[in-house]
Amino acid sequence: MLQNSTYRKTYQAKQCVPHFFEPIGPRAPRWYFVDAQDQVVGRLATILARVITGKHKPTYTRHADAGDFVVVLNADKVVFTRNKWTGKLYRDHSGYVGGLKTKTAKEMLERNPEEILRLAVWGMTNKSSLARHQMKKLKIYISGDHPHVAQKPEMLPMAATRRTVLRTAAKRAS
């Protein structure tokens, strides 16, 4: 028989109904903002997907929403590496015969620039009802201002990013 000292106590986040997160308290979601100017789309999308799903926290639980809100500013100033402005294709199908619509990344930037980042983050999440709920925590804006001033968003901490791209952007800003 095993003794009690061999068992480890673990923590799992609790689901609160009807929201998947606690609205107030120590485990309530926080608000962060990121400036997307001169950021590579894929690298920024991995950071954003980590934060909205809650993987940057030690209390991460797969079945519960432990993520934070992220406000992305200057979404129209993101960059791609190599020749992805013309080579990357976004496809959308209506479901009818011949209903395939194809746009390049340059056309997407002209028509709907925030959709580039939204689709990149959606591609890095699980496809589930929880992921659809977590995607609502991602607020993307083209300009440098946003309507979420009342939530007092903070700059995303470097521990959550673990990328040199945002570190150099933070050094340039300060």
trRosetta pair geometry for C-beta under 8 A, 3 or more apart (Angstrom, degrees):
i j d omega theta_ij theta_ji phi_ij phi_ji
2 6 4.9 -90 -176 55 112 139
2 7 7.2 109 129 -44 126 88
3 6 5.7 106 64 -3 70 97
4 7 5.9 -55 -161 29 48 109
11 59 5.8 -62 116 -124 126 84
12 61 4.8 90 -157 -105 76 139
12 64 7.3 123 167 6 84 135
13 27 6.8 169 -129 -179 100 143
13 54 7.8 -26 -23 158 161 160
13 59 5.5 96 -64 153 99 104
13 60 7.7 -42 -14 -157 124 13
13 61 4.2 -150 27 17 95 130
13 64 4.1 -153 92 90 110 146
13 66 4.7 -153 -55 -76 167 118
14 22 7.8 56 73 -55 92 108
14 64 6.8 125 102 -121 8 156
15 20 5.7 -46 -141 -146 90 66
15 63 7.5 -65 -54 124 122 91
15 64 5.0 -141 -71 -116 81 101
15 65 7.7 78 -118 21 83 79
16 19 5.8 2 92 76 97 80
16 20 7.0 118 51 -170 68 14
16 21 6.6 -27 39 107 111 14
16 22 5.3 111 -15 -86 149 59
16 23 7.5 -122 104 -12 152 76
19 22 8.0 161 96 -76 116 12
19 23 6.4 90 54 -58 155 93
19 65 7.8 -95 162 63 75 137
20 64 6.2 173 176 -163 98 62
20 65 3.4 81 111 17 123 122
20 130 6.8 117 -117 -132 167 88
20 133 6.0 89 4 132 137 152
21 27 7.7 -145 -167 129 85 89
21 28 6.9 99 151 -142 106 50
21 29 5.3 19 160 -29 158 108
21 64 7.9 119 -86 165 61 90
21 65 4.9 -84 -51 99 92 103
21 66 7.0 143 -109 -101 101 31
21 67 7.7 -98 -76 50 138 59
22 25 4.9 -44 141 46 136 123
22 27 5.2 74 36 84 133 94
22 28 5.1 -97 97 -83 89 67
23 28 6.1 8 143 -126 19 113
24 28 5.3 -17 -134 -71 16 145
25 28 5.1 132 55 -34 62 98
27 59 6.7 -84 -128 101 115 165
27 66 7.4 -58 -178 -137 105 90
29 67 6.5 19 -119 102 120 48
29 68 4.8 162 -164 -118 89 52
29 69 5.7 96 141 -16 124 83
29 137 7.1 -100 -177 -133 157 133
30 68 4.8 -20 57 -135 72 124
30 69 7.2 -136 101 35 37 80
30 154 7.1 -26 163 28 119 112
31 68 7.0 -166 -79 176 22 98
31 69 4.7 -18 -109 73 70 114
31 70 7.9 168 -158 -82 53 26
31 71 6.9 27 -177 -13 96 107
31 148 6.6 -160 -164 156 142 128
31 151 4.3 97 -35 139 167 120
31 152 6.7 125 64 78 127 51
31 153 3.9 -94 133 -98 103 77
31 154 7.0 118 90 12 68 69
32 51 6.6 -79 46 -174 142 149
32 68 6.0 58 -1 128 107 131
32 69 7.0 165 25 89 65 60
32 70 5.2 -19 72 -111 95 70
32 71 7.1 -168 96 25 44 74
32 153 5.7 111 -151 -168 6 98
32 154 5.8 -41 -111 70 65 70
32 155 6.9 31 -158 165 85 14
32 156 4.4 74 176 -83 134 73
32 157 7.9 -95 -117 -3 132 67
32 160 7.7 -92 -100 71 170 161
33 70 7.2 138 -103 -166 30 58
33 71 4.3 -28 -106 70 85 100
33 72 7.5 171 -158 -80 64 24
33 73 6.3 31 -179 -15 110 109
33 146 7.3 -168 -117 22 128 149
33 153 4.3 92 -31 127 99 134
33 154 7.3 179 17 82 81 21
33 155 6.4 -52 64 -101 79 47
33 156 7.2 -134 70 -31 31 83
34 39 7.9 16 156 -41 111 167
34 44 7.2 149 146 -156 143 107
34 47 7.5 136 -111 110 158 128
34 48 7.1 -114 26 -82 157 97
34 70 6.3 4 1 -173 110 107
34 71 7.3 167 22 83 64 51
34 72 5.3 -19 67 -110 97 70
34 73 7.1 -175 87 23 45 76
34 155 7.8 101 -89 -153 49 64
34 156 5.3 8 -77 -10 94 131
34 166 7.3 -60 -143 -121 106 127
35 39 7.8 150 110 -28 59 124
35 73 5.2 -32 -110 69 61 106
35 74 5.8 30 -164 31 75 122
35 144 7.8 12 -124 -129 101 88
35 169 6.6 -166 76 162 107 133
35 173 7.3 132 31 -79 151 139
36 39 4.9 -95 -159 34 58 126
36 44 6.0 74 -128 -159 92 162
36 72 5.2 39 -36 -177 122 102
36 73 6.5 180 12 76 84 46
36 74 5.1 -166 58 85 79 81
36 75 5.3 42 59 -98 151 47
36 77 6.5 142 103 68 82 83
36 78 5.2 -36 157 -74 112 93
36 117 6.8 -53 -130 -89 158 149
37 73 7.8 -28 -26 106 91 85
37 74 4.3 -14 -57 121 88 151
37 77 4.3 -1 -120 102 69 138
37 78 7.9 -110 -111 -71 21 45
37 169 7.6 144 72 -142 81 125
38 77 6.5 -30 -33 144 53 104
38 78 8.0 -137 -36 -127 5 32
38 79 6.1 11 -145 -9 43 123
38 169 7.0 168 77 -101 105 111
39 43 6.9 -131 176 78 88 100
39 44 4.4 72 144 -61 129 132
39 78 5.7 -45 69 -125 78 79
39 79 7.0 164 74 28 27 83
39 165 6.1 97 -136 152 82 127
39 166 7.4 21 -113 -79 120 75
39 169 6.9 -19 -76 -60 96 151
40 43 4.4 56 78 22 107 112
40 44 6.4 168 77 -12 51 91
40 78 7.5 86 -150 -174 10 89
40 79 5.9 -49 -94 80 53 86
40 80 7.1 86 -147 -124 73 26
40 81 5.9 14 -134 -39 121 97
40 165 6.4 -102 22 -126 99 155
41 44 6.1 -67 -148 41 23 107
41 45 6.1 24 158 -24 64 112
41 78 5.1 79 -78 159 83 132
41 79 7.2 -147 -27 78 81 35
41 80 5.8 -12 7 -89 118 73
41 116 6.2 -77 -129 147 138 109
41 117 6.5 -136 -144 -94 91 68
41 120 5.3 -161 161 -74 101 166
42 45 5.6 -55 -143 34 29 113
42 46 6.8 32 158 -22 63 99
42 81 8.0 -55 23 9 118 109
42 120 6.3 -132 -96 -160 49 128
43 46 6.0 -48 -153 27 32 110
43 47 7.1 30 150 -14 61 104
43 163 6.0 133 176 -151 110 149
43 165 5.4 94 127 3 144 157
44 47 5.8 -57 -157 36 38 111
44 48 6.3 32 151 -16 70 108
44 72 8.0 94 164 -131 126 128
44 78 6.9 -110 31 -128 151 118
44 117 7.0 -47 104 -131 122 108
44 120 7.8 58 79 108 85 143
44 165 7.4 -103 -65 106 76 144
44 166 7.9 116 -106 -63 79 104
45 48 5.7 -55 -142 40 34 110
45 49 6.1 36 158 -22 67 106
45 117 6.5 -169 -85 -155 94 67
45 120 3.7 -105 -92 131 153 111
45 121 4.8 -144 -152 -71 90 62
45 123 7.5 18 160 55 144 98
45 124 5.8 145 142 -2 103 139
46 49 5.8 -53 -143 36 29 111
46 50 6.5 34 155 -22 62 105
46 124 6.1 -156 -101 -141 56 163
46 163 7.8 125 80 -65 112 137
47 50 5.8 -56 -155 32 30 113
47 51 6.6 21 154 -15 65 108
47 156 7.4 78 161 156 123 158
47 160 7.2 91 -164 131 92 85
47 161 5.1 3 -131 -131 130 71
47 162 7.9 179 -106 45 94 73
47 163 6.0 -82 -69 0 123 136
47 166 6.9 91 -102 -30 169 140
48 51 5.9 -59 -147 38 33 107
48 52 6.2 18 163 -9 70 109
48 70 5.6 -166 -139 98 88 164
48 72 6.9 -12 -103 -68 138 127
48 117 7.5 59 23 176 166 105
48 121 5.0 -61 99 -105 120 124
48 138 6.3 66 173 -119 120 120
49 52 6.4 -59 -137 42 28 100
49 53 6.1 14 166 -6 64 115
49 121 5.1 178 -68 -152 87 77
49 124 3.9 -80 -77 102 167 122
49 125 5.6 -153 -145 -62 107 81
50 53 6.5 -74 -149 45 21 100
50 55 4.6 -89 -152 63 74 110
50 56 5.2 84 145 -45 105 96
50 160 6.9 166 110 180 119 83
51 54 7.7 39 -178 -71 28 28
51 55 7.9 -75 -57 45 22 76
51 56 5.6 -2 -95 4 61 134
51 67 6.3 97 141 -160 46 96
51 68 5.4 -58 172 55 91 100
51 70 5.3 89 101 -59 134 130
51 156 6.9 -71 -88 -132 154 121
51 160 5.8 55 -89 173 102 130
52 67 4.4 48 171 172 32 147
52 68 6.9 -99 -98 63 40 52
52 69 7.6 45 -110 -114 83 26
52 70 5.9 -87 -63 7 94 116
52 121 7.3 54 27 -180 141 131
52 125 7.7 -48 88 -87 114 131
52 134 4.9 121 147 168 99 99
52 135 7.0 73 149 -93 150 33
52 137 4.7 160 -140 81 101 118
52 138 5.4 -38 -81 -57 151 94
53 60 7.7 42 128 -141 84 113
53 66 8.0 26 149 61 46 75
53 67 5.0 104 45 -75 2 127
53 125 6.3 175 -67 -121 123 98
53 131 7.6 -12 -98 -113 104 77
53 134 5.7 40 -90 -173 59 159
54 57 5.2 -42 -175 27 80 116
54 59 7.6 -63 172 86 119 76
54 60 5.0 158 123 -113 94 82
54 61 7.8 -19 105 33 140 56
54 65 7.0 147 -23 -179 135 42
54 66 3.4 110 -157 87 161 82
54 67 3.8 -110 -44 -68 80 58
54 68 7.1 122 -92 -13 69 68
55 60 5.2 54 -114 -116 41 152
56 60 7.8 124 38 -64 28 122
56 68 8.0 -49 55 12 120 117
56 159 7.4 122 -173 117 109 81
56 160 4.1 31 -160 -132 153 87
57 60 5.3 143 72 -52 81 79
57 66 5.8 -121 60 140 141 119
59 66 5.7 -156 105 -157 93 148
60 66 5.7 -165 -115 70 46 141
61 64 4.5 26 85 36 118 104
61 66 5.9 105 30 -23 80 132
63 130 7.3 -141 -157 -77 42 160
65 130 6.3 -163 -68 -161 92 96
65 133 6.2 -82 -83 110 143 123
65 134 6.0 -169 -129 -80 105 91
67 134 5.4 70 31 -141 150 109
67 137 5.9 155 109 70 118 166
68 137 7.0 149 116 170 28 136
69 137 4.7 -126 -105 -167 61 90
69 138 7.9 -170 -155 -72 58 28
69 139 6.9 22 -179 -2 100 109
69 148 7.8 -156 139 -161 137 154
69 151 7.2 -39 79 159 148 156
69 153 7.5 -102 100 -104 104 109
70 137 6.7 68 17 135 73 88
70 138 5.6 -7 64 -116 99 64
70 139 7.0 -175 93 32 49 73
70 156 7.2 22 -126 -81 104 119
71 139 4.7 -21 -109 75 68 111
71 141 7.1 3 -175 5 88 112
71 146 5.2 92 -173 170 134 176
71 148 5.4 -151 -82 50 143 143
71 153 5.3 -74 20 -90 126 172
72 75 5.6 71 123 -75 111 101
72 114 7.9 142 85 -136 119 94
72 117 6.3 -146 122 139 164 160
72 138 7.1 9 -6 -173 114 85
72 139 6.9 175 20 90 71 54
72 140 4.6 -10 61 -114 115 70
72 141 6.8 169 86 26 61 65
73 141 5.7 -14 -113 69 55 102
73 143 7.2 -48 -157 106 86 42
73 144 5.2 58 178 -134 125 46
73 145 7.7 76 -129 -22 119 13
73 146 6.4 -106 -87 -38 97 115
74 77 4.5 -26 166 29 103 119
74 141 7.9 16 -21 95 29 76
74 142 7.3 31 -127 177 26 36
74 143 7.3 -14 -78 173 55 15
74 144 5.8 20 -55 -83 94 73
75 78 6.3 -15 -169 -22 49 111
75 113 5.4 146 114 125 93 101
75 114 4.6 59 106 -99 158 70
75 116 7.4 160 168 54 102 98
75 117 5.4 -102 -148 2 112 140
75 140 4.9 57 -69 -180 152 102
75 141 6.4 153 -4 78 111 29
75 142 5.5 -75 50 -97 93 48
76 109 6.7 111 -149 -165 75 86
76 113 3.9 39 -99 136 77 171
76 114 7.8 -46 -57 -52 73 64
76 142 4.7 36 -21 -149 114 91
78 113 7.7 158 23 -179 102 103
78 116 6.6 -162 62 100 140 133
78 117 6.4 157 -37 -67 160 106
80 84 3.7 -116 160 71 140 120
80 85 5.6 175 47 -53 131 69
80 88 6.8 -133 -143 0 157 140
80 105 6.1 44 -36 135 153 163
81 84 6.5 57 64 0 50 123
82 87 7.6 -33 117 35 104 140
83 86 5.8 -42 170 49 91 94
83 87 4.8 76 112 -11 92 123
84 87 5.5 -74 -113 60 35 95
84 88 4.2 28 -169 -22 84 118
84 105 5.7 32 141 9 81 157
85 88 7.3 18 -59 28 8 99
85 104 7.1 51 153 154 49 112
85 105 5.1 -113 -135 80 38 112
85 106 4.7 62 173 -60 90 96
85 109 7.7 -28 -140 -4 92 140
86 104 5.6 -13 -139 -163 40 144
86 105 7.5 -87 -44 41 18 91
86 106 6.2 5 -78 -10 60 125
87 104 7.7 77 22 -142 13 104
88 104 6.8 104 75 -161 60 65
88 105 4.4 41 72 -36 111 119
89 102 5.3 -14 -170 -166 116 104
89 103 7.1 142 -158 73 64 36
89 104 6.2 -45 -100 -99 61 53
89 105 7.9 -96 -74 -32 23 73
90 102 7.2 147 75 -156 48 52
90 103 4.9 -21 60 65 100 90
90 104 7.6 137 14 -132 84 5
90 105 7.1 113 -23 -80 104 57
90 108 5.5 73 9 -65 147 136
90 119 6.9 52 -127 118 120 175
91 100 6.3 -22 -162 -164 103 97
91 101 7.2 148 -156 79 51 50
91 102 5.3 -16 -101 -101 75 77
92 100 7.6 145 78 -156 41 50
92 101 4.9 -19 64 62 92 100
92 102 8.0 -179 24 -76 66 35
92 103 7.8 14 5 4 105 103
93 99 5.5 90 -167 101 66 94
93 100 5.1 -21 -100 -97 86 66
93 101 7.5 -179 -83 19 35 70
94 99 3.3 -103 42 178 101 135
94 100 8.0 -125 10 -59 77 28
94 101 7.5 70 -33 -12 93 104
95 99 6.1 -25 41 73 35 156
96 99 4.1 102 60 -41 78 132
103 107 4.3 -124 -168 87 98 127
103 108 5.3 117 124 -56 126 84
103 111 7.5 -67 -156 25 152 139
104 107 4.9 99 53 7 74 100
104 108 7.1 -135 98 -3 41 88
105 108 5.4 -52 -146 37 37 114
105 109 6.3 43 152 -25 66 102
105 116 6.6 73 -150 -120 88 123
106 109 5.7 -50 -151 31 32 114
106 110 6.8 29 152 -16 62 104
107 110 5.8 -55 -151 36 35 109
107 111 6.2 15 158 -5 69 113
108 111 6.1 -65 -138 48 29 99
108 112 6.1 -54 -167 62 68 78
108 113 7.2 116 135 -99 72 40
108 115 6.1 -115 -170 80 107 108
108 116 5.3 123 127 -70 127 96
109 113 5.0 39 -148 -102 54 89
109 116 6.5 12 -79 -40 70 143
110 113 7.8 99 -16 -60 10 88
112 115 4.1 32 124 2 114 124
112 116 7.8 158 105 -23 73 74
113 116 6.0 -36 -168 9 48 113
113 117 8.0 32 149 -2 66 98
113 142 5.8 92 65 -108 124 103
114 117 6.1 -56 -164 41 49 105
114 118 6.0 49 143 -22 75 111
114 140 4.0 143 -156 117 111 122
114 141 7.1 9 -94 -83 132 11
114 142 6.2 -96 -49 -60 102 80
115 118 5.3 -55 -139 42 38 115
115 119 5.9 38 162 -20 71 105
116 119 6.4 -61 -152 37 21 105
116 120 6.5 19 152 -18 60 111
117 120 5.6 -56 -147 36 33 113
117 121 6.4 29 157 -15 68 105
117 140 5.5 165 78 -124 128 146
118 121 6.1 -57 -149 38 29 105
118 122 6.2 29 153 -20 65 109
118 135 7.5 76 -160 -168 91 112
118 138 6.9 151 -115 111 78 134
118 140 6.0 -118 -59 5 95 152
119 122 5.5 -52 -140 38 33 113
119 123 6.4 39 156 -24 63 104
120 123 5.9 -53 -153 31 29 114
120 124 7.1 15 152 -9 59 109
121 124 5.9 -68 -156 41 36 105
121 125 6.8 30 152 -22 69 108
121 135 7.1 142 112 -123 114 90
121 138 6.0 142 106 -110 165 168
122 125 6.0 -60 -148 31 36 108
122 131 7.8 105 -143 155 68 115
122 135 6.2 27 -93 -109 89 137
125 131 4.2 144 144 -150 122 120
125 134 6.6 -175 -143 80 147 127
125 135 6.9 -142 29 -65 165 97
126 130 7.3 18 78 72 117 102
126 131 4.8 -161 74 -55 69 134
127 131 6.1 -90 -113 56 18 150
128 131 4.8 101 50 6 72 100
128 132 7.2 -130 98 -3 42 85
129 132 5.6 -49 -148 35 37 113
129 133 6.5 40 150 -19 64 103
130 133 5.6 -54 -153 36 34 113
130 134 6.3 32 150 -19 66 106
131 134 5.4 -52 -143 38 35 112
131 135 6.4 43 154 -28 65 100
132 135 5.7 -45 -148 26 32 115
132 136 7.5 41 150 -25 56 95
133 136 6.0 -48 -169 18 38 114
134 137 5.6 -43 -170 18 51 116
134 138 7.9 49 141 -19 65 96
135 138 5.7 -45 -164 22 52 114
139 146 6.9 95 130 -156 126 133
139 148 6.4 107 91 -31 166 143
141 145 7.5 -98 140 83 151 39
141 146 5.1 -161 -6 -94 159 94
143 146 8.0 178 81 -61 87 60
146 149 7.3 154 87 -46 76 71
146 153 8.0 5 77 17 140 142
148 151 4.8 -29 177 28 92 118
148 153 6.0 50 115 -27 116 119
149 152 7.5 36 172 -73 46 45
154 157 7.8 16 120 -46 119 80
155 170 7.3 111 166 -115 142 112
156 160 5.6 -106 178 72 94 126
156 161 6.0 97 127 -55 118 105
156 166 7.0 -47 80 -178 120 154
157 160 5.1 93 68 4 82 101
157 161 7.4 -159 99 -6 45 89
158 161 5.6 -59 -146 37 41 110
158 162 7.7 109 163 -60 63 38
158 166 7.3 -176 -114 101 71 111
158 167 6.1 60 -129 -91 117 93
158 170 7.3 -88 -77 13 105 164
159 162 7.2 18 -174 -56 31 81
161 166 4.6 -93 -161 51 158 143
161 167 7.3 177 96 -45 140 78
163 166 5.4 76 79 13 102 95
163 167 7.1 -168 99 -8 55 91
164 167 5.2 -58 -149 38 44 118
164 168 6.3 42 157 -20 75 101
165 168 6.4 -59 -157 34 26 103
165 169 6.7 22 148 -14 62 109
166 169 5.3 -53 -147 39 41 114
166 170 6.2 44 153 -23 70 103
167 170 5.7 -53 -148 35 31 111
167 171 6.6 32 152 -19 63 103
168 171 5.6 -49 -148 34 36 113
168 172 6.5 38 153 -20 65 102
169 172 5.7 -52 -150 35 33 112
169 173 6.4 34 152 -21 65 106
170 173 5.6 -53 -146 35 33 113
170 174 6.5 18 160 -8 66 109
171 174 6.3 -64 -145 43 29 99
